[in-house]
Structure formats: C-alpha cells, structure tokens
Amino acid sequence: MVLVEAPFTYIMRNRCIWLFVFLALSTSGCVIKSTLSAISPITGLEVYPPGSLQNPITDSNITLSEALNKPAPLEFKERQRLVEVLYYSFDGKIHKGQLVIEERLVEDIKEVFSVALENKFPVNSVIPISHKRFFKGGSWNEDNQSMLANNTSAFNYRVVTGGNVLSKHAYGFAIDINPLQNPYIKGDIILPSKAVYDPSAPGTLTVDCVIVKTFKRLGWVWGGDWKSLKDYQHFEKVLE
C-alpha cells in the first residue's frame, strides 16, 4: 500500500524545511540573495527594501556648497569636504547621511563609520549643520537644534560652549555623535537639556565602545576622558 501525503501536510513540512535552511544561513551570516531582494515584475530587475544596504534611507543629500551655507571665513570653508556615510539607525535600518570635515580627516571618518556599520552601532542621523532644517526664525541656532534632534555633525564655525574662543568644530577638527545618548556635562549644565548618560543604552559611547577605541587608535581625543567636564558626544583631532 502506498501512502499519499495530504497536501496540507506536504506544504507545512516543506515550509519547515525551508525555514530551517533560512535560519541556518542567517546565523552563519550567509542569507541567500532572494531573502534580501525581490524581482520587479515590470523591469525584471532586483528591488531591495528601503533601509537595506543596497537601498539605504537618505537622511541628507545636499551639495558641498549647501553644506557650507552658514557664514564662516573662506579659508576655513576651503579646507572642508563633504563625506557620504552609511550607518545603522535606531529603527534597525541602514541610513545614508553626510558629514562636513577637514579634508585631512576624511579617511578617518570613513573608517570610523565603516566600523560602526559593521558592528551595528546605532547612529540617529548624520546631517550637516548648515542644512536648512537648522535655520529657524531668520537665524542659525544650529547647535541646539542639532543636539535636540540627536544629530551627528562635525564642521561648525562657532565658539566653544560657554566660552569665546573658536571651537575645534570651527576648523572641522571635531565631531559630535548621538548627543541625546552622549551629553555634555559640566556641573549642573547638561546639553542637550534632559539628556541622560546611560552606558547601557544603545548608541552610547563608553571607554569600551568599539567606536571610541577606533577613534583613539586613529589619534583622536574623546571628551568622555576629560576631567573638568564630560563631553561624551565629542571627538577631536587637532592638525597643524
């Protein structure tokens, strides 16, 4: 006697087999291509979902001229370059942003963001400080607005917080990452306001964080190591 398997049982058994194969490939880092894309019935080309490596969500897509729109001396602007970076954001998807940095630090920034992407370290957004979203009421209040938006940025022609000398950001020698997770703390002053430094929270920079270690290996200084104040979001590398 030949036993004929019921259609439903056959379908479920095969689904289980394919699920097992998919999980095995996923855990090995070798997810098959068909799980990452689909074929368009119109063009016949592969279509990748928004937030994938092949189709990242765009947070910033402006020109260098637009990224240097905020007033600054020409000799400062001439040394800046616009770097496109990919990063995991807090929504679990890959985003594409832009960073303005001094030309000699471009390769450092590329390496840091490559490490961040590889380790899935979440970065909320990376948008130049001269983006129009930070121009409000006819004036630039970009640093506060950028921090409150938990935005990562670098070049910004301004003075240091609470002082009157130029910040390292004014030269393109500094970058601030995830300000809401990594605030500036000096006594009772916390910037951005209501930010909380919790080393266990995703996107937080700590002495053991791979991002901090990478910056230090490349010769950068981390504000989280400072004694008189803590500027956990801040990294700088001063060049002659």
Phi and psi in degrees as a GROMACS rama.xvg file:
@    title "Ramachandran Plot"
@    xaxis  label "Phi"
@    yaxis  label "Psi"
@TYPE xy
-101.046  124.819  VAL-2
-86.8353  129.199  LEU-3
-103.166  122.728  VAL-4
-73.3339  133.998  GLU-5
-61.179  142.374  ALA-6
-53.2269  -44.3144  PRO-7
-62.2275  -43.8313  PHE-8
-62.682  -40.8734  THR-9
-62.141  -45.4671  TYR-10
-63.0094  -46.2639  ILE-11
-65.6267  -40.115  MET-12
-62.574  -41.6963  ARG-13
-70.5226  -34.1983  ASN-14
-62.8992  -40.4719  ARG-15
-63.8716  -39.7004  CYS-16
-62.5897  -46.8458  ILE-17
-67.0395  -34.0955  TRP-18
-64.3237  -41.2231  LEU-19
-62.4752  -43.5506  PHE-20
-62.634  -43.7161  VAL-21
-61.2733  -44.9065  PHE-22
-65.1396  -39.0655  LEU-23
-63.69  -42.068  ALA-24
-69.5289  -37.8958  LEU-25
-63.091  -47.5087  SER-26
-68.334  -21.5233  THR-27
-89.2253  -2.05  SER-28
80.9717  12.8269  GLY-29
-119.696  57.2244  CYS-30
-67.535  131.551  VAL-31
-66.2209  153.677  ILE-32
-58.8669  -35.4801  LYS-33
-66.1776  -19.0863  SER-34
-81.6698  -12.6661  THR-35
-101.757  -17.662  LEU-36
-147.404  172.02  SER-37
-133.451  162.465  ALA-38
-97.5323  125.525  ILE-39
-68.7415  126.21  SER-40
-68.4356  -15.2146  PRO-41
-90.9374  -51.2424  ILE-42
-96.6952  -20.2976  THR-43
77.0142  7.02658  GLY-44
-97.453  158.889  LEU-45
-69.5738  137.585  GLU-46
-120.335  123.6  VAL-47
-101.133  143.524  TYR-48
-68.4202  147.891  PRO-49
-57.0255  136.273  PRO-50
93.2768  4.53796  GLY-51
-91.0663  169.937  SER-52
-62.231  -35.4164  LEU-53
-82.5877  -15.9585  GLN-54
-141.571  66.4633  ASN-55
-69.0062  156.001  PRO-56
-79.4277  126.828  ILE-57
-85.8076  119.445  THR-58
-94.8565  -27.9383  ASP-59
-150.588  134.152  SER-60
-149.63  72.18  ASN-61
-121.157  168.243  ILE-62
-84.5908  166.068  THR-63
-61.5517  -38.8458  LEU-64
-59.9842  -43.0448  SER-65
-68.2531  -35.8774  GLU-66
-70.8069  -16.2132  ALA-67
-110.951  25.793  LEU-68
-67.4817  -34.3481  ASN-69
-65.2027  138.179  LYS-70
-56.2032  135.844  PRO-71
-165.292  153.5  ALA-72
-57.8368  143.306  PRO-73
-58.755  -38.2559  LEU-74
-65.7899  -25.0308  GLU-75
-76.9191  -44.6048  PHE-76
-64.6608  -36.2643  LYS-77
-63.5065  -21.4132  GLU-78
-93.4693  1.21178  ARG-79
-95.5094  148.332  GLN-80
-130.265  152.423  ARG-81
-99.4069  118.827  LEU-82
-110.576  128.906  VAL-83
-90.7977  130.276  GLU-84
-130.455  151.175  VAL-85
-109.723  146.348  LEU-86
-160.254  151.858  TYR-87
-76.522  134.378  TYR-88
-103.917  -178.393  SER-89
-73.2333  -9.63288  PHE-90
-86.8021  4.10972  ASP-91
79.0937  9.80966  GLY-92
-116.345  162.395  LYS-93
-88.3609  131.646  ILE-94
-117.424  161.15  HIS-95
-121.446  128.227  LYS-96
-135.694  -172.736  GLY-97
-137.513  146.935  GLN-98
-135.04  136.898  LEU-99
-101.141  124.031  VAL-100
-145.325  156.298  ILE-101
-58.2306  139.028  GLU-102
-55.5935  -31.7198  GLU-103
-77.9205  -7.43002  ARG-104
-106.059  3.93868  LEU-105
-58.7209  -47.1024  VAL-106
-66.3634  -34.4058  GLU-107
-59.9938  -47.2899  ASP-108
-62.8928  -42.0474  ILE-109
-60.4426  -41.3587  LYS-110
-67.1531  -43.3374  GLU-111
-61.184  -45.7986  VAL-112
-70.8665  -29.1492  PHE-113
-64.5685  -42.3345  SER-114
-65.7369  -42.3253  VAL-115
-61.2543  -42.594  ALA-116
-66.2563  -44.9421  LEU-117
-60.7423  -36.8833  GLU-118
-94.8358  5.01629  ASN-119
54.1194  38.7282  LYS-120
-75.4075  119.106  PHE-121
-73.7416  133.071  PRO-122
-123.483  126.973  VAL-123
-65.83  -53.6409  ASN-124
-161.52  156.919  SER-125
-133.452  98.3611  VAL-126
-132.173  129.111  ILE-127
-56.3954  146.395  PRO-128
-65.206  -21.5806  ILE-129
-89.8554  10.4115  SER-130
-64.0048  146.019  HIS-131
-59.4969  -23.1959  LYS-132
-66.4622  -18.1928  ARG-133
-99.5582  9.72517  PHE-134
-106.582  108.356  PHE-135
-127.527  138.944  LYS-136
60.0754  29.6906  GLY-137
81.8642  8.02976  GLY-138
-146.812  162.919  SER-139
-89.7432  120.31  TRP-140
-126.4  44.6362  ASN-141
-66.8943  -35.9928  GLU-142
-66.3603  -46.894  ASP-143
-62.3724  -46.9771  ASN-144
-65.0666  -38.8286  GLN-145
-65.9423  -43.3343  SER-146
-63.9294  -45.2823  MET-147
-64.3883  -27.2491  LEU-148
-84.3149  2.2721  ALA-149
57.0003  41.6828  ASN-150
-96.0605  140.282  ASN-151
-91.7745  130.18  THR-152
-150.114  167.615  SER-153
-128.927  -92.3007  ALA-154
-58.1745  130.067  PHE-155
-161.588  108.879  ASN-156
-72.7263  101.393  TYR-157
-159.975  171.678  ARG-158
-90.3862  168.299  VAL-159
-66.8233  156.116  VAL-160
-60.9901  123.242  THR-161
73.5902  15.5414  GLY-162
-135.994  -169.053  GLY-163
-132.475  13.3016  ASN-164
-103.912  158.023  VAL-165
-65.1731  137.155  LEU-166
-73.218  158.022  SER-167
-63.3934  -22.8522  LYS-168
-63.526  -30.4044  HIS-169
-64.024  -24.5692  ALA-170
-96.7809  -6.97051  TYR-171
78.5914  22.6566  GLY-172
-97.354  5.62634  PHE-173
-142.36  156.781  ALA-174
-140.909  141.585  ILE-175
-113.503  130.947  ASP-176
-120.234  128.992  ILE-177
44.7102  67.059  ASN-178
-57.581  -32.712  PRO-179
-69.2042  -30.9866  LEU-180
-87.7514  -20.383  GLN-181
-132.386  71.3079  ASN-182
-73.4816  164.804  PRO-183
-86.3008  126.076  TYR-184
-130.853  119.915  ILE-185
-140.15  104.093  LYS-186
62.2586  -121.795  GLY-187
-89.1018  -2.41281  ASP-188
-87.9435  123.967  ILE-189
-128.496  123.561  ILE-190
-129.65  129.361  LEU-191
-68.352  156.813  PRO-192
-60.3777  142.985  SER-193
71.7868  4.1721  LYS-194
-71.3572  149.655  ALA-195
-128.666  130.456  VAL-196
-90.4229  107.448  TYR-197
-124.075  102.953  ASP-198
-56.9317  -20.1164  PRO-199
-87.8557  -9.00672  SER-200
-80.085  141.553  ALA-201
-57.1539  141.736  PRO-202
84.272  3.84704  GLY-203
-91.522  138.002  THR-204
-93.4064  126.181  LEU-205
-132.013  170.294  THR-206
-61.5395  -27.3906  VAL-207
-93.4714  -2.4112  ASP-208
-68.7601  138.421  CYS-209
-61.453  -29.6236  VAL-210
-67.8761  -46.1632  ILE-211
-60.9357  -44.827  VAL-212
-62.687  -38.1474  LYS-213
-67.7818  -45.7305  THR-214
-57.5001  -47.7001  PHE-215
-62.5647  -40.8516  LYS-216
-60.2598  -31.163  ARG-217
-88.4287  3.90695  LEU-218
93.6892  14.5871  GLY-219
-88.4893  156.317  TRP-220
-104.689  137.404  VAL-221
-104.403  130.686  TRP-222
-65.672  -15.4942  GLY-223
-71.9436  -13.9676  GLY-224
-91.7517  -7.77152  ASP-225
-69.9936  151.485  TRP-226
-94.5935  -44.2027  LYS-227
-73.237  -23.3622  SER-228
-155.502  168.214  LEU-229
-121.36  125.025  LYS-230
-124.367  77.4261  ASP-231
-62.0696  -27.1948  TYR-232
-78.9513  -14.778  GLN-233
-98.6408  132.463  HIS-234
-129.733  143.734  PHE-235
-144.226  150.392  GLU-236
-141.745  106.134  LYS-237
-86.1058  126.988  VAL-238
-113.471  150.441  LEU-239
